[in-house]
Amino acid sequence: MTHNINVRSGVRFGTYYFICLLWGALATPLHAAETQLIHAEPVNAEQKAVEWPYRSHRDSEGYVNSNPEIGPDMSTLGNTLKRYIFDKRIDPVPEKMALAQVDHRDLQNEKEDAFVHRLGHSSVLLKLDGGLWLTDPVFSKRASPVQWFGPKRFHPVPLEVDALPDIEGVIISHDHYDHLDKATIKRIHTKVKHFIVPLGVDKHLIEWGVPGQKIHALDWWQTIDIKNVSLTATPAQHFSGRGLFDRNHTLWASWVIKTDKHSVFFSGDGGYFDGFKLIGERFGPFDLTLMETGAYDRNWADIHMLPEQSVQAHIDLQGKVLMPIHNSTFDLALHPWYEPLERLAASAEKNGVEIATPIIGEKVFLDSPRNNIAWWRNRQSDNRSSQINSSHVNKVTNNKLNVFDQSLTLNK
């Protein structure tokens, strides 16, 4: 029975991957001439370049990382599919999921400022200096070019999307389907004043009906000031593309978000690299880092950090509090759904790093201390305890997270 389930999972993954490529093959030629290797001009706001050792750079194929040798390795695809089919998956999806509903009326409370809500995956709602900001909003049921197939959400979106108040700005890290969702953009763009995106991503938004004057496309190390919020596109080690023929035609980025009182770092997607230290030296310290922690694997470690690397990146950035994102919403890798949070909590304790691990939808104030609850341990299937070395498991006492000063060890 287990083998049959794994075979179906592998076939689903392979078919989903093929659909993504086919969708891109059919769609991208229609506008490839517009999107290929274009530096978008800044619009409707002042942008200023920041001098630094490097900005984004390109070769004849498209945008490249600061280390041009780093990128997705397609030679591992066969091995990945084989593992999806034949390896025994451990808890790929939760049986239950803790969720805190966000009251849209509360978002407009002028007395409350500087808070965040995790909405799932890398979608985060921030209130800074009186305005609301959204990162990588994906509100569809699936992270996929089609809604009848592909990775399905573990949980519903924890707020009424149609009741969203006006949003000052949407911040996009790159154009992959689990970060840039066409249906969500089309649904919310009339309520959004500004879209801040890496170079080339503006072409997607314009095609989907977003007025060009709302969109601000930035290169690495460029900054835009919107009211009292400063946003800087910073490097990430990743890649881009939504189909077969548009690999790296658009830029990817992490983001520095600053006000007079607060500083937030949003990692987007990417592998660990020395750019985090550069960003920390230039813009740190950060009150909060929103760090990718999930959907990692040995076959793509250069473009998705391991949890321990997320902690080190936070340290490099001179962060104060680390909030792990990019987990607990979609099944995009082979690890148990709760493993990113377990490994990150253990590494954070070992390195003396303060973390915020709210349940999806929970409000977290930037200026207030909080007790972390290891909520994921009460929402997992019964066989988990036999899969983790019990002497290294984090302990929960009175619902507070207490972690041994030891590395989490998974029995493979």
N, C-alpha and C positions, 0 to 999 in steps of 0.2 A: 504493500500500500504506500509506504513512504517513497519507494523508488518511483512509483507511478506519479505521485504528487510532484516529485522533483523533476520528472520528465516533462510534465505539463508546465511547471514553472520555467524550465529551460526553453521550451517551445514558445511560451508566452514572451519571454525576454527576447529571444531571437526574432520572433515575428514583430514585436514592438520596435526593435532596433531597425529592422528592415523597413517598417512603415515610416519611421522617421526619415530614413534616407530617401525612400521613394517620394514622400511628401516634398522633401526639399528638391529632389530632382525635377519634379513637375512644376513646383512653384517658383524656385529661384531664377530660372532663366528669364522669366517675365520681367524681372527688375534687376537682374545681375549687373547690367550696364550702369545702373544708378548707384548700386551699393558697393561695387568692387573698388576697394582701395581709395575711398574718398575721404578727405579731411573735411568734415562738415564745418560750415562757418557758424560762429556764435551768433545767436539771435536774441533780441529783446532783453538783454541784461549785460551788465559790464562783466567781462571776463579778463583775467590777468594771468599771464604766464608766470610760472615760478621757475627760476633758474635752478638746475639740479644736475647731478652727473649724467642722467639720461631721462629722456621722455619716451613716449611710445615710438617704436620704430617698426619699419616694414621691410619686407623683401619682395621679390617678384611674385610670391605666392599669397601675401597678405600680411597682417600684423604678426609680430613675433614677440616672444617674451624677452625680458632683459638678458636672459641667457637663451639665445636663439635655438640652442640644441634641445631645449625642453618643450615638450608638447605631447599630445596623446599618441600612444604607441599602438597602432592598429594591428601589429603582429601578435598581440596578446588576445585578440578577440576570440580566436578558436579556443584557447585555454579557458577564457572566461565562460564561454558558452558550455564547455565541457563541465566545468565546476558547477554551473547553474543546474545542469541536467543530472549529474551523478553525485555531487556532494550532498550530504544530509544538511538541510537548512535547519537552523535552530531559531525558533521564534522570529520569523521574518516580519510578522505583523503582530500588534498587540491584540489580546482578546478583549480588553477594555481600554479606554483612554480617558484620563482625567481632563476636564475641560471647565474653564471659567468663562461664562458668557460676558461679553463686553457690552455695557449699556451705552448706546450712542449718545444719549442725553448727557451722560457723565463726561464725555469727551469735550463738551463745550463749557464745562465749569471753569470760569475764569479765575477762580481762587486756587485752582490746582495747576501746577506747572512742572515741567521736567519729569515726565514719567514715560514708561514704555509698556507696550503690550506685545507679547509674542503671539502672532496669529497663526503660526505654523510654518514649517520649513524655514525659509529665509525672509518671510514676510513679517515685518515688524512695524508697529505703529508707534511713533514717537510724538510727544508734545514738547516742543522747545520754544521758549520765548513767546508763548501764546499761540503758536501755530502748530498744525498737525502735519506730520511727514510720514510717508510710507516707503519702506524699502521692498523691492522685488515683489510686488503684490501678485499672488497667484491664488485666485479664489475658485477656480474650476475644480471639478471632482477628480480630474486626472491631469498629471503633468505630461501632456502628450499633444501631438498635432491633431488628434481626433479624440472625441470624448466617449467613444464606444470601446476603446482599447488603450492600454498603457497603465502606468503606475497610478493606483487609486488612493485617495486620501484615507488616512487612518481615522480622521475625525472631521466633523463639519467646521466651517469657518466660524469662529466664536463671536461673530457680530452680524447684525443685519446689514448687509452690504448696501442695499438700496436706501438705507436710512443714514448712511455715512454723512456727516457734515462736510463742509468745504475742506479740502485738503490743500495746504500751501504748496507742497511739492511731493512728487514721486521720484525716488532715486533708484535707478536701475544699474545693476552691476555688469550684466552681459545678456546675451540673447538666447541662452538655452531655455528649453521649454519649462523647466522647473523654476525659472527666474523671470522670464518674460512671457506672459500669458495674454494672447491676443484677445480672448473673450473678456478677461478682466479689464484690460486697457479700454476696450470699446464700451464697457459697462460703466466705468468710473470717470472717464476723461473729462466729462462736462463739469465735474465737481472739483477738478484739479487745476490749480493755477499754473503750475510749472512742472515740467518733466526734465530731470537732470540725468543725462545718459552719457555713456562713452561714445567716442566717435563712431559714426556709422549706424548706431542703433536708432538714431532719429529717423532714418529712412523707413524702418519698420512702422514706427508710430504714425508717420505721415500717411503711409499706405493704409493704415487702419482708421484714418479719419481724425487724428489729433491735429489741430491747427498748428502750423509751423511756428507761429510766434510764441507758442507755449513751451517749445522744446529748446533746451540748451545742451549742445553736444560738446563735451570736453575731452581734451587729450590728457594724458598723465601729466600731473603737476600743474594743471590749470585750475584756477579758482574762480568761482562765481559767488557774488554776494547778493542774497535775496532778503530784503528787509534787514533783519539783524542776525541772519544766519549765513555763515560762510561755509561753502562746500568745495572741497578740493578732490579731484580725481587723482588717485594714487595707484602705483603699479600693483598688479597681482600676477601670479604665475599660473596661467590657465590657458584657455582657448575659446573660440566662439564658433557659431554655425548652427543653423536650423535644418540643414539638409545636405545633400550629397555634393553640391557644387558651390557652397558658400563658406567653406572652412576658412576661418580667420579673416573674413571680409569686414568684420566689425571688431572694435576694440573691447576689451574687458578691463575692469578696474575694481579697486577697493575705494572707499570713500572716507574722508575726514570731514566731520560735521561739527562746526563750532559756533557757539554764541559767546556773549560776554561772560556768561556764568558757567557754561558746561562745554565739554568736549567729548565727542562720541566717535568711535571708529567702527566702520562696517566693512567686514572683510570681503563680502561677495564670496566667490569660489576661488580656490587656488591651493597649490602646494606650498610647503614651507620654503622660504628663500630669504636672502639677506636684505631684501627690500623692507621687511618689517622693521629692522633696526634703523634703516635710513629714515623711514616714516616717523619712528619714535623720536629720533634725534631732531627732526625738523618740526614735528607737530605735537609731540607728547608733552606732558603726560595726558592720559585720557581718563575721564571719569568712568567710562563704560566702553568695553570692546565687545562688539557683536561678532563672534568668531565662528567660522565654519567648523563644525564638529560632527561629521557624519557622511555617509555615502563614500567612504574611503575603501581602498583595497590595495594589496601589494602590486596588482597589475597597473594601477594608475596613481601610485603614491606621489609622483612628481606634480600632479595637478589637483590632488585633494589631500589635505593634511590629515595625518593621524591625530587622535585626541591629544597625545602627549606633545605633539608639535604645535597644536593650537595653544596649549598652555605656554610653550616657549615663545611663540609669536606674540602672545599677550605680554609676556615679560619684556621682549624686545621693544614692543610699542610703548613701554612704560605705562601700562594700563593699571587701573586701580581695581575695578570689578570686571570680571569676565562673564558674559552670558553666551552659552553655546547655542548656536542656531544650525540650520541645515540638517535637522534630525527630527524624528518623532512625527513625521507627516507622510512621507512617501518611502516605499521600499525600492531603493536605488542601488543597493550593493548586497553583498553576501553575509554581512555581519548581523547578529541579532539586533532587533530594533532598539533595545535599551543599552547596548554595549557602548555607544559613544558617550553617553552620560556617565556610565560607571567608570570608564577609563579616564575620562576627563576629571571627574571628582577625585579619583585616587591621585592623579598626577598633580592636581591643584593643591591638595593637602600636602603632598610631599614637597612641593615648591613654595608653600606659603602664599598661595594665590587665593584671593577672595572670589567666590563665584556666585552667580545668581542663576538658579535653575527653576524658574517659575513653571507652573503648569500652563498649558496653552490657554491664552486669554487673560491670565492673571496680571494685575497692574503692579509694576515695579517702579518705585520712586528713585530718582537718581540721588537725592540728598538724604535718604532715610535708610538706616540699617534694617536688615530683614533676616529672618530665619529661613534657611533652605529646607525644604521637605523633599525627601527622596521619593517623590510621587510615583516614579516609574517602577519601583519595586513592588508596589501594591497593585499593579495593573498588568502583570506579566503572567505567562502560562506556568503551569505547575512544574514543568520539567527543567526550568532554568537552574534551580539550585544544584542539580546534578552536573551542570555543565561548567560551573565556575569553582575554582579551588576555594573551599569554604574558609581556609585560613587567611585568605586575602580579600574576602568580601567586605565591603563597607558596612558598618553597623548603623542602624537607625535607633536612636534612643529618644523617647518622648517626641517622636516625629521630627527631630532635628538631625541633620546630616553630620555624622561623625565618621571620619575615614582613617583607617590605619595608615601609618607611614610606610606603606608597601605598595608595590606595583600590582595592578590587577592582572591576574593570570587566567587566560581562557584555555580550557582543555580542548585542543584541536584534534 
